[in-house]
């Protein structure tokens, strides 16, 4: 027995949103976004009991496309000799509630099908079948934002959005406890207590459904709707239409024949919450203005003397007497592409008691980094890698011969059997069947879906990264990719390298909070052990591949490519060449997909060592300034995996 809808304490906005969708299905459903334990599923089940058919269906994460929209009824089709439709879940829920728990974890193409059906018609065009079935239902999706976001294009298709939070008032929380204990002690008696309130609510819904189409929107109300949508910078016109439909539903529930401005204001926030866009341009990341102990030890003795970083990186012309423009240009990385080994041993790496910690730049939207699709089958449980599916999830893309009659592709099976029908019907020992199918004809469906991956960030944290705000910009880029990886349900790992070694700052995890905290606390200072960073990444990924040979890790290296510390931890003028050799050995493993983010300062002499590293790894090299959504168009997928 479902907990009564009218007995639920608090959650007024959630209950209102559900009632609006029950009165006017043209609103397009509601997504309930909030923390666990806030009665999201309880209130949805309570609403279903108020509707005429009292039908509620739950769309599980493992639901197949056949089960959702319908398909061929194999037994009936073989018996009749003509295609027979087996209705899907969307047809069964006509007149009721379709509940999608954790809608943000549902495969995107299934979400598309569900939302398309909200228009009132389920269309089936598959396996030789064409059908259209009426289906009016209340769509309710729930999600926990901590587990990843729903794509903006799909989130926009939901008419309303409600942020669900636990009640904070002590009296309200106490009343929740009292009512729940009463219900658990005697559900029948509790339901009878609330029966009258439930009947009144049912009658209100039925009356509102009958009059909602006749509710009038006058010019003032229409102008208010368009004004609100324009002020909130929503994209397109869906918000305007949804707000108009929700306004009519609110007026119908209140018994008004003409909608008022109060009706608009009552529903506006639910319509705009997930569509509102901030048009204020974000400020560019500012360079850090801190001086480390390393800098103090290495300040030029003469005002006309170039800083060590400028001299070794070629940021100043030969013989230049101009002082550095800011303290940020004096980060003590001590790059040695033009220095001798002897000089290196006279420049010990300072161990400052307090390292500089750069701020994290503003995140931005990035395009997906997607490795090439291979022929391996995986469980389609993520959004990063397009892959063949091991189970019944995913889109049906082709068929293959099989000896097991599981997930049969009926169209392909019938085509394979068609050429043998004449001879099989002529056999007197066979029964009189419309179609004769043998095991040799069986064809199984080949499905395609998306699988999660593991994204490993290898970040250069040497002293030169603090110059001119490069570390702030780099952290912003890494944060953007980190958030993208979280939405795609990837695991992530953060490795930093500086001074003489590399270390794992955040072990492989699914928690974006932990990774983000590790990124924000990443200090900078000292030399650049580039080869050690590459080796550490391999040490992290090796056990992952042993545990899951089908894994396709994505490794993102953030560096200017100017190494100056050898693998043994000693300063070395040829450290970059050693790192390139290491990268060549690592790049031979085609299970790894690499992306190199070049942080070299474009205002100085360009050595392009990061590009050399990327070539050795077999991955693309991007400039940090170009790491934006319009420039990251399937970067890894453009690579030819057969090329070194």
C-alpha positions as semicolon CSV with decimal commas, in nm:
position;residue;x (nm);y (nm);z (nm)
1;X;0,000;0,000;0,000
2;X;0,135;0,338;-0,104
3;X;0,180;0,615;0,151
4;X;-0,101;0,873;0,102
5;X;-0,010;1,171;-0,112
6;X;-0,196;1,416;0,111
7;X;-0,026;1,282;0,424
8;X;0,321;1,380;0,309
9;X;0,459;1,661;0,526
10;X;0,631;1,952;0,352
11;X;0,774;1,921;-0,002
12;X;0,511;2,167;-0,122
13;X;0,687;2,253;-0,447
14;X;0,736;1,886;-0,532
15;X;0,368;1,809;-0,474
16;X;0,260;2,111;-0,676
17;X;0,481;2,013;-0,970
18;X;0,340;1,661;-0,974
19;X;-0,018;1,787;-0,958
20;X;0,045;2,028;-1,247
21;X;0,179;1,744;-1,463
22;X;-0,113;1,522;-1,366
23;X;-0,360;1,790;-1,473
24;X;-0,178;1,884;-1,794
25;X;0,055;1,615;-1,940
26;X;0,158;1,861;-2,213
27;X;0,390;2,020;-1,956
28;X;0,632;1,738;-2,030
29;X;0,702;1,589;-1,690
30;X;0,912;1,691;-1,393
31;X;1,260;1,607;-1,276
32;X;1,316;1,594;-0,900
33;X;1,676;1,675;-0,819
34;X;1,790;1,636;-0,464
35;X;1,960;1,448;-0,189
36;X;1,873;1,099;-0,077
37;X;1,599;1,028;0,175
38;X;1,371;1,320;0,085
39;X;1,062;1,111;-0,004
40;X;1,097;1,155;-0,380
41;X;0,975;0,804;-0,467
42;X;0,715;0,808;-0,188
43;X;0,540;1,118;-0,319
44;X;0,540;0,981;-0,675
45;X;0,377;0,654;-0,568
46;X;0,122;0,856;-0,372
47;X;0,033;1,058;-0,681
48;X;-0,022;0,744;-0,889
49;X;-0,294;0,633;-0,648
50;X;-0,484;0,956;-0,715
51;X;-0,508;0,899;-1,091
52;X;-0,798;0,711;-1,252
53;X;-0,607;0,399;-1,357
54;X;-0,371;0,402;-1,058
55;X;-0,101;0,275;-1,295
56;X;0,264;0,328;-1,218
57;X;0,560;0,177;-1,400
58;X;0,924;0,210;-1,302
59;X;1,180;0,235;-1,578
60;X;1,486;0,043;-1,460
61;X;1,837;0,141;-1,567
62;X;1,881;-0,193;-1,744
63;X;1,566;-0,161;-1,954
64;X;1,613;-0,249;-2,321
65;X;1,473;-0,052;-2,612
66;X;1,246;-0,349;-2,699
67;X;1,092;-0,347;-2,353
68;X;1,047;0,030;-2,356
69;X;0,876;0,096;-2,691
70;X;0,772;-0,256;-2,791
71;X;0,873;-0,493;-3,066
72;X;0,782;-0,815;-3,237
73;X;0,602;-1,082;-3,038
74;X;0,818;-1,374;-3,150
75;X;0,580;-1,656;-3,054
76;X;0,271;-1,489;-3,201
77;X;0,455;-1,389;-3,518
78;X;0,579;-1,742;-3,586
79;X;0,236;-1,889;-3,519
80;X;0,048;-1,644;-3,743
81;X;0,304;-1,596;-4,015
82;X;0,273;-1,215;-3,997
83;X;0,434;-0,951;-3,775
84;X;0,258;-0,915;-3,439
85;X;0,338;-0,621;-3,212
86;X;0,420;-0,675;-2,847
87;X;0,348;-0,342;-2,670
88;X;0,619;-0,193;-2,453
89;X;0,629;-0,023;-2,119
90;X;0,534;0,316;-2,265
91;X;0,202;0,173;-2,381
92;X;0,135;-0,004;-2,052
93;X;0,167;0,320;-1,857
94;X;-0,106;0,503;-2,051
95;X;-0,308;0,709;-1,803
96;X;-0,061;0,658;-1,520
97;X;0,284;0,759;-1,397
98;X;0,617;0,662;-1,552
99;X;0,882;0,682;-1,282
100;X;1,249;0,696;-1,382
101;X;1,471;0,672;-1,078
102;X;1,826;0,806;-1,132
103;X;1,733;0,940;-1,475
104;X;2,080;1,093;-1,504
105;X;2,226;0,741;-1,514
106;X;1,986;0,616;-1,782
107;X;2,121;0,573;-2,135
108;X;2,064;0,894;-2,327
109;X;1,884;0,732;-2,620
110;X;1,629;0,577;-2,381
111;X;1,569;0,918;-2,222
112;X;1,510;1,058;-2,571
113;X;1,249;0,791;-2,645
114;X;1,066;0,854;-2,318
115;X;1,052;1,229;-2,360
116;X;0,940;1,198;-2,723
117;X;0,652;0,980;-2,603
118;X;0,539;1,260;-2,369
119;X;0,374;1,419;-2,672
120;X;0,106;1,153;-2,632
121;X;0,203;0,901;-2,900
122;X;0,441;0,607;-2,894
123;X;0,578;0,529;-3,239
124;X;0,730;0,192;-3,320
125;X;0,930;0,152;-3,638
126;X;1,153;-0,151;-3,607
127;X;1,198;-0,504;-3,740
128;X;0,942;-0,456;-4,016
129;X;0,681;-0,309;-3,784
130;X;0,524;0,036;-3,802
131;X;0,275;0,133;-3,534
132;X;0,153;0,436;-3,340
133;X;-0,008;0,396;-2,998
134;X;-0,164;0,655;-2,770
135;X;0,005;0,702;-2,436
136;X;-0,073;0,985;-2,194
137;X;0,130;0,962;-1,875
138;X;0,294;1,173;-1,608
139;X;0,672;1,152;-1,648
140;X;0,871;1,184;-1,328
141;X;1,249;1,156;-1,320
142;X;1,459;1,168;-1,007
143;X;1,830;1,226;-0,976
144;X;2,099;1,291;-0,721
145;X;2,328;1,567;-0,857
146;X;2,623;1,411;-0,674
147;X;2,602;1,113;-0,911
148;X;2,637;1,317;-1,229
149;X;2,430;1,558;-1,434
150;X;2,176;1,502;-1,707
151;X;2,280;1,641;-2,044
152;X;2,145;1,999;-2,082
153;X;1,967;1,905;-2,406
154;X;1,777;1,630;-2,224
155;X;1,723;1,824;-1,903
156;X;1,556;2,098;-2,108
157;X;1,303;1,846;-2,238
158;X;1,161;1,803;-1,887
159;X;0,894;2,067;-1,836
160;X;0,957;2,135;-1,468
161;X;1,251;2,098;-1,231
162;X;1,234;2,089;-0,852
163;X;1,525;2,100;-0,608
164;X;1,426;1,865;-0,327
165;X;1,576;1,922;0,017
166;X;1,514;1,780;0,359
167;X;1,295;1,981;0,595
168;X;1,488;2,197;0,842
169;X;1,210;2,303;1,078
170;X;1,223;2,084;1,394
171;X;0,844;2,067;1,426
172;X;0,806;1,960;1,064
173;X;1,068;1,689;1,103
174;X;0,898;1,567;1,421
175;X;0,564;1,545;1,239
176;X;0,727;1,340;0,963
177;X;0,847;1,093;1,226
178;X;0,506;1,069;1,393
179;X;0,316;1,006;1,070
180;X;0,564;0,753;0,941
181;X;0,556;0,555;1,265
182;X;0,176;0,553;1,256
183;X;0,177;0,427;0,899
184;X;0,429;0,151;0,972
185;X;0,234;0,039;1,279
186;X;-0,102;0,004;1,101
187;X;-0,108;0,098;0,728
188;X;-0,481;0,020;0,688
189;X;-0,589;0,243;0,976
190;X;-0,356;0,520;0,860
191;X;-0,496;0,506;0,506
192;X;-0,852;0,524;0,633
193;X;-0,764;0,836;0,831
194;X;-0,651;1,010;0,514
195;X;-0,911;0,864;0,280
196;X;-1,130;1,174;0,280
197;X;-0,837;1,403;0,197
198;X;-0,728;1,164;-0,079
199;X;-1,079;1,163;-0,228
200;X;-1,093;1,543;-0,231
201;X;-0,753;1,560;-0,402
202;X;-0,863;1,303;-0,663
203;X;-1,176;1,505;-0,737
204;X;-0,973;1,824;-0,771
205;X;-0,742;1,659;-1,026
206;X;-1,032;1,520;-1,228
207;X;-1,212;1,855;-1,236
208;X;-0,895;2,042;-1,333
209;X;-0,827;1,795;-1,614
210;X;-1,165;1,867;-1,766
211;X;-1,128;2,244;-1,767
212;X;-0,754;2,297;-1,827
213;X;-0,791;2,322;-2,206
214;X;-1,040;2,605;-2,163
215;X;-0,828;2,821;-1,933
216;X;-0,764;3,156;-2,105
217;X;-0,432;3,344;-2,105
218;X;-0,487;3,716;-2,158
219;X;-0,237;3,960;-2,304
220;X;-0,096;4,068;-1,966
221;X;-0,025;3,710;-1,858
222;X;0,131;3,622;-2,194
223;X;0,359;3,926;-2,182
224;X;0,464;3,836;-1,827
225;X;0,560;3,484;-1,941
226;X;0,769;3,608;-2,232
227;X;0,929;3,876;-2,017
228;X;1,037;3,626;-1,751
229;X;1,186;3,391;-2,009
230;X;1,370;3,674;-2,181
231;X;1,510;3,812;-1,854
232;X;1,646;3,469;-1,764
233;X;1,816;3,427;-2,105
234;X;1,660;3,089;-2,177
235;X;1,742;2,925;-2,509
236;X;1,464;2,874;-2,761
237;X;1,091;2,892;-2,695
238;X;1,025;2,571;-2,502
239;X;1,033;2,755;-2,168
240;X;0,764;3,000;-2,286
241;X;0,533;2,720;-2,399
242;X;0,589;2,508;-2,089
243;X;0,527;2,807;-1,861
244;X;0,202;2,879;-2,044
245;X;0,085;2,518;-2,004
246;X;0,189;2,510;-1,638
247;X;0,010;2,841;-1,578
248;X;-0,312;2,698;-1,723
249;X;-0,278;2,388;-1,505
250;X;-0,225;2,599;-1,193
251;X;-0,531;2,808;-1,274
252;X;-0,736;2,492;-1,337
253;X;-0,635;2,350;-0,998
254;X;-0,747;2,675;-0,835
255;X;-1,077;2,668;-1,024
256;X;-1,005;2,978;-1,235
257;X;-1,125;3,008;-1,592
258;X;-0,879;3,289;-1,663
259;X;-0,513;3,263;-1,559
260;X;-0,366;3,542;-1,349
261;X;-0,020;3,681;-1,288
262;X;-0,013;3,492;-0,957
263;X;-0,053;3,166;-1,150
264;X;0,249;3,257;-1,363
265;X;0,465;3,346;-1,063
266;X;0,365;3,024;-0,884
267;X;0,512;2,806;-1,160
268;X;0,784;3,026;-1,310
269;X;1,074;2,911;-1,094
270;X;1,004;2,543;-1,164
271;X;1,009;2,618;-1,537
272;X;1,319;2,837;-1,536
273;X;1,536;2,666;-1,273
274;X;1,707;2,425;-1,515
275;X;1,696;2,658;-1,817
276;X;1,826;2,981;-1,669
277;X;2,153;3,099;-1,821
278;X;2,399;3,350;-1,677
279;X;2,496;3,595;-1,949
280;X;2,759;3,771;-1,737
281;X;3,104;3,705;-1,891
282;X;3,343;3,535;-1,654
283;X;3,664;3,712;-1,556
284;X;3,984;3,564;-1,701
285;X;4,211;3,395;-1,449
286;X;4,455;3,639;-1,293
287;X;4,824;3,556;-1,248
288;X;4,941;3,472;-0,900
289;X;5,130;3,744;-0,720
290;X;5,315;3,549;-0,453
291;X;5,683;3,508;-0,392
292;X;5,808;3,173;-0,269
293;X;6,119;3,107;-0,064
294;X;6,273;2,962;-0,380
295;X;6,223;3,296;-0,553
296;X;6,380;3,485;-0,267
297;X;6,690;3,268;-0,291
298;X;6,713;3,323;-0,664
299;X;6,634;3,695;-0,704
300;X;6,877;3,867;-0,942
301;X;7,158;4,049;-0,765
302;X;7,147;4,330;-1,019
303;X;6,834;4,503;-1,147
304;X;6,946;4,453;-1,506
305;X;7,017;4,083;-1,463
306;X;6,757;3,847;-1,614
307;X;6,586;3,597;-1,389
308;X;6,701;3,236;-1,421
309;X;6,368;3,124;-1,571
310;X;6,381;3,398;-1,838
311;X;6,739;3,318;-1,936
312;X;6,696;2,942;-1,955
313;X;6,359;2,952;-2,129
314;X;6,461;3,218;-2,377
315;X;6,197;3,465;-2,268
316;X;6,443;3,754;-2,299
317;X;6,646;3,835;-2,607
318;X;7,023;3,796;-2,602
319;X;7,183;4,086;-2,421
320;X;6,851;4,227;-2,303
321;X;6,874;4,450;-1,997
322;X;6,501;4,474;-1,925
323;X;6,396;4,357;-1,579
324;X;6,115;4,102;-1,552
325;X;5,767;4,252;-1,564
326;X;5,646;4,084;-1,245
327;X;5,744;3,843;-0,974
328;X;5,546;3,573;-1,152
329;X;5,815;3,562;-1,423
330;X;6,071;3,448;-1,166
331;X;5,947;3,099;-1,082
332;X;6,249;2,876;-1,002
333;X;6,204;2,588;-1,246
334;X;6,562;2,613;-1,375
335;X;6,497;2,466;-1,720
336;X;6,827;2,347;-1,868
337;X;6,774;2,296;-2,239
338;X;7,070;2,530;-2,299
339;X;7,264;2,475;-1,976
340;X;7,552;2,241;-1,903
341;X;7,549;1,947;-1,665
342;X;7,810;2,122;-1,455
343;X;7,587;2,424;-1,413
344;X;7,307;2,199;-1,297
345;X;7,503;2,059;-1,007
346;X;7,570;2,411;-0,882
347;X;7,196;2,489;-0,866
348;X;7,051;2,270;-0,591
349;X;6,672;2,236;-0,581
350;X;6,552;2,449;-0,294
351;X;6,306;2,290;-0,052
352;X;6,094;2,584;0,054
353;X;5,896;2,545;0,378
354;X;5,583;2,694;0,219
355;X;5,515;2,620;-0,147
356;X;5,305;2,844;-0,364
357;X;4,951;2,718;-0,434
358;X;4,790;2,866;-0,743
359;X;4,419;2,938;-0,758
360;X;4,194;2,726;-0,977
361;X;4,076;2,905;-1,291
362;X;3,713;2,913;-1,395
363;X;3,590;2,587;-1,551
364;X;3,444;2,586;-1,900
365;X;3,252;2,354;-2,127
366;X;3,462;2,093;-2,308
367;X;3,386;1,860;-2,593
368;X;3,407;1,486;-2,520
369;X;3,743;1,314;-2,542
370;X;3,645;0,985;-2,696
371;X;3,890;0,702;-2,776
372;X;3,844;0,513;-3,099
373;X;3,583;0,239;-3,092
374;X;3,737;-0,106;-3,098
375;X;3,581;-0,449;-3,149
376;X;3,572;-0,543;-2,781
377;X;3,235;-0,582;-2,609
378;X;3,188;-0,410;-2,273
379;X;2,911;-0,344;-2,029
380;X;2,755;-0,017;-2,143
381;X;2,739;0,164;-1,811
382;X;2,903;0,497;-1,885
383;X;2,912;0,779;-2,138
384;X;3,276;0,811;-2,245
385;X;3,356;0,532;-2,490
386;X;3,127;0,410;-2,767
387;X;3,154;0,034;-2,758
388;X;2,979;-0,291;-2,838
389;X;2,753;-0,403;-2,554
390;X;2,797;-0,728;-2,363
391;X;2,440;-0,731;-2,237
392;X;2,098;-0,643;-2,377
393;X;2,149;-0,270;-2,332
394;X;2,221;-0,032;-2,615
395;X;2,102;0,023;-2,969
396;X;2,048;-0,268;-3,204
397;X;2,295;-0,197;-3,488
398;X;2,346;-0,533;-3,664
399;X;2,308;-0,910;-3,626
400;X;2,544;-1,207;-3,603
401;X;2,500;-1,587;-3,617
402;X;2,451;-1,749;-3,278
403;X;2,393;-2,091;-3,125
404;X;2,203;-1,953;-2,826
405;X;1,847;-1,819;-2,879
406;X;1,901;-1,516;-2,657
407;X;1,822;-1,159;-2,765
408;X;1,738;-1,283;-3,113
409;X;1,723;-1,040;-3,403
410;X;1,393;-1,160;-3,548
411;X;1,423;-0,969;-3,873
412;X;1,768;-1,111;-3,946
413;X;1,662;-1,460;-3,834
414;X;1,360;-1,457;-4,065
415;X;1,573;-1,333;-4,355
416;X;1,821;-1,615;-4,299
417;X;1,537;-1,870;-4,291
418;X;1,345;-1,728;-4,586
419;X;1,560;-1,891;-4,855
420;X;1,496;-2,237;-4,704
421;X;1,118;-2,216;-4,665
422;X;1,029;-2,387;-4,992
423;X;1,239;-2,696;-4,925
424;X;1,135;-2,716;-4,559
425;X;0,764;-2,699;-4,639
426;X;0,807;-2,976;-4,896
427;X;0,945;-3,207;-4,626
428;X;0,653;-3,437;-4,520
429;X;0,813;-3,499;-4,181
430;X;0,779;-3,134;-4,079
431;X;0,474;-2,992;-3,907
432;X;0,251;-2,743;-4,085
433;X;0,410;-2,417;-3,973
434;X;0,386;-2,080;-4,140
435;X;0,762;-2,032;-4,100
436;X;1,018;-2,303;-4,032
437;X;1,310;-2,182;-3,819
438;X;1,618;-2,394;-3,745
439;X;1,912;-2,319;-3,513
440;X;2,129;-2,246;-3,818
441;X;1,902;-1,948;-3,890
442;X;1,938;-1,786;-3,548
443;X;2,084;-1,436;-3,548
444;X;2,163;-1,247;-3,228
445;X;2,142;-0,870;-3,196
446;X;2,466;-0,673;-3,186
447;X;2,412;-0,368;-2,969
448;X;2,615;-0,051;-2,930
449;X;2,631;0,158;-2,615
450;X;2,867;0,372;-2,415
451;X;3,108;0,258;-2,148
452;X;3,290;0,442;-1,872
453;X;3,666;0,485;-1,870
454;X;3,937;0,603;-1,633
455;X;4,088;0,949;-1,686
456;X;4,434;1,005;-1,539
457;X;4,559;1,363;-1,513
458;X;4,939;1,403;-1,508
459;X;5,012;1,765;-1,415
460;X;5,342;1,955;-1,429
461;X;5,371;2,134;-1,091
462;X;5,722;2,275;-1,136
463;X;5,809;2,634;-1,052
464;X;5,783;2,771;-1,404
465;X;5,410;2,684;-1,411
466;X;5,348;2,981;-1,181
467;X;5,473;3,229;-1,438
468;X;5,206;3,460;-1,581
469;X;4,918;3,263;-1,429
470;X;4,989;2,945;-1,625
471;X;4,908;2,720;-1,329
472;X;4,579;2,897;-1,265
473;X;4,478;2,846;-1,628
474;X;4,603;2,486;-1,622
475;X;4,405;2,405;-1,308
476;X;4,096;2,556;-1,468
477;X;4,143;2,334;-1,772
478;X;4,199;2,025;-1,559
479;X;3,893;2,107;-1,348
480;X;3,683;2,139;-1,664
481;X;3,800;1,799;-1,790
482;X;3,754;1,656;-1,442
483;X;3,391;1,767;-1,428
484;X;3,336;1,629;-1,778
485;X;3,480;1,296;-1,668
486;X;3,250;1,292;-1,366
487;X;2,941;1,351;-1,579
488;X;3,047;1,059;-1,798
489;X;3,081;0,843;-1,484
490;X;3,454;0,789;-1,534
491;X;3,693;0,721;-1,253
492;X;3,966;0,981;-1,220
493;X;4,319;1,004;-1,084
494;X;4,551;1,301;-1,028
495;X;4,931;1,280;-1,052
496;X;5,162;1,576;-0,994
497;X;5,534;1,593;-1,073
498;X;5,786;1,848;-0,946
499;X;6,126;1,872;-0,778
500;X;6,284;1,526;-0,814
501;X;5,981;1,296;-0,836
502;X;5,618;1,237;-0,924
503;X;5,347;1,136;-0,679
504;X;4,984;1,027;-0,685
505;X;4,792;1,312;-0,526
506;X;4,447;1,155;-0,572
507;X;4,428;0,775;-0,619
508;X;4,177;0,637;-0,868
509;X;3,836;0,746;-0,744
510;X;3,480;0,817;-0,852
511;X;3,452;1,118;-0,620
512;X;3,478;1,453;-0,796
513;X;3,495;1,630;-0,460
514;X;3,812;1,445;-0,360
515;X;3,976;1,504;-0,698
516;X;3,879;1,872;-0,701
517;X;4,019;1,920;-0,352
518;X;4,345;1,754;-0,453
519;X;4,368;1,980;-0,757
520;X;4,306;2,299;-0,559
521;X;4,572;2,203;-0,302
522;X;4,836;2,113;-0,563
523;X;5,148;2,325;-0,485
524;X;5,405;2,444;-0,739
525;X;5,780;2,489;-0,715
526;X;6,110;2,333;-0,807
527;X;6,236;2,151;-1,115
528;X;6,054;1,938;-1,375
529;X;6,089;1,556;-1,350
530;X;5,889;1,496;-1,669
531;X;6,001;1,138;-1,725
532;X;5,908;1,049;-1,366
533;X;5,556;1,180;-1,430
534;X;5,516;0,953;-1,734
535;X;5,650;0,651;-1,546
536;X;5,421;0,718;-1,249
537;X;5,120;0,727;-1,483
538;X;5,216;0,383;-1,616
539;X;5,250;0,252;-1,262
540;X;4,896;0,368;-1,190
541;X;4,739;0,232;-1,507
542;X;4,913;-0,107;-1,510
543;X;4,705;-0,269;-1,229
544;X;4,389;-0,122;-1,378
545;X;4,457;-0,298;-1,708
546;X;4,543;-0,622;-1,530
547;X;4,211;-0,611;-1,345
548;X;4,010;-0,505;-1,651
549;X;4,185;-0,584;-1,982
550;X;3,897;-0,420;-2,173
551;X;3,958;-0,081;-2,009
552;X;4,055;0,207;-2,238
553;X;4,222;0,463;-2,008
554;X;4,253;0,826;-2,114
555;X;4,566;1,005;-1,990
556;X;4,591;1,385;-1,998
557;X;4,945;1,527;-1,964
558;X;4,962;1,898;-1,872
559;X;5,313;2,038;-1,925
560;X;5,536;2,265;-2,131
561;X;5,754;1,963;-2,211
562;X;6,075;2,109;-2,068
563;X;6,212;1,845;-1,837
564;X;6,530;1,904;-1,639
565;X;6,541;1,613;-1,392
566;X;6,640;1,260;-1,494
567;X;6,464;0,945;-1,378
568;X;6,724;0,898;-1,105
569;X;6,627;1,236;-0,958
570;X;6,942;1,424;-1,060
571;X;6,942;1,748;-1,264
572;X;7,018;1,672;-1,627
573;X;7,033;1,898;-1,932
574;X;6,915;1,606;-2,149
575;X;6,616;1,517;-1,931
576;X;6,365;1,611;-2,201
577;X;6,529;1,375;-2,449
578;X;6,508;1,101;-2,188
579;X;6,139;1,181;-2,137
580;X;6,078;1,156;-2,513
581;X;6,239;0,811;-2,517
582;X;6,019;0,705;-2,225
583;X;5,715;0,848;-2,402
584;X;5,798;0,647;-2,715
585;X;5,802;0,324;-2,514
586;X;5,474;0,413;-2,341
587;X;5,309;0,519;-2,667
588;X;5,362;0,171;-2,811
589;X;5,079;0,047;-2,586
590;X;4,773;0,122;-2,801
591;X;4,537;0,054;-2,510
592;X;4,628;0,397;-2,375
593;X;4,494;0,719;-2,527
594;X;4,699;1,031;-2,455
595;X;4,624;1,402;-2,483
596;X;4,903;1,653;-2,416
597;X;4,809;2,004;-2,302
598;X;5,096;2,240;-2,392
599;X;5,142;2,513;-2,129
600;X;5,447;2,675;-2,289
601;X;5,432;3,054;-2,271
602;X;5,363;3,182;-2,627
603;X;5,531;3,516;-2,551
604;X;5,878;3,364;-2,527
605;X;6,093;3,150;-2,752
606;X;5,893;2,842;-2,852
607;X;6,077;2,512;-2,815
608;X;5,764;2,296;-2,874
609;X;5,896;2,014;-2,657
610;X;5,541;1,928;-2,548
611;X;5,458;1,857;-2,912
612;X;5,759;1,624;-2,931
613;X;5,629;1,442;-2,623
614;X;5,281;1,416;-2,778
615;X;5,423;1,274;-3,101
616;X;5,613;1,009;-2,906
617;X;5,299;0,920;-2,707
618;X;5,089;0,902;-3,025
619;X;4,840;1,163;-2,904
620;X;4,734;1,516;-3,000
621;X;4,896;1,827;-2,855
622;X;4,673;2,121;-2,762
623;X;4,759;2,471;-2,652
624;X;4,624;2,560;-2,310
625;X;4,462;2,875;-2,455
626;X;4,269;2,668;-2,708
627;X;4,123;2,416;-2,465
628;X;3,763;2,515;-2,524
629;X;3,448;2,338;-2,630
630;X;3,470;2,453;-2,992
631;X;3,823;2,320;-3,028
632;X;3,794;1,981;-2,857
633;X;3,599;1,795;-3,125
634;X;3,656;1,426;-3,057
635;X;4,031;1,482;-3,036
636;X;4,133;1,129;-2,957
637;X;3,886;0,974;-3,199
638;X;4,057;1,154;-3,485
639;X;4,374;0,958;-3,431
640;X;4,470;0,658;-3,641
641;X;4,550;0,387;-3,385
642;X;4,769;0,206;-3,640
643;X;5,014;0,496;-3,651
644;X;5,284;0,533;-3,386
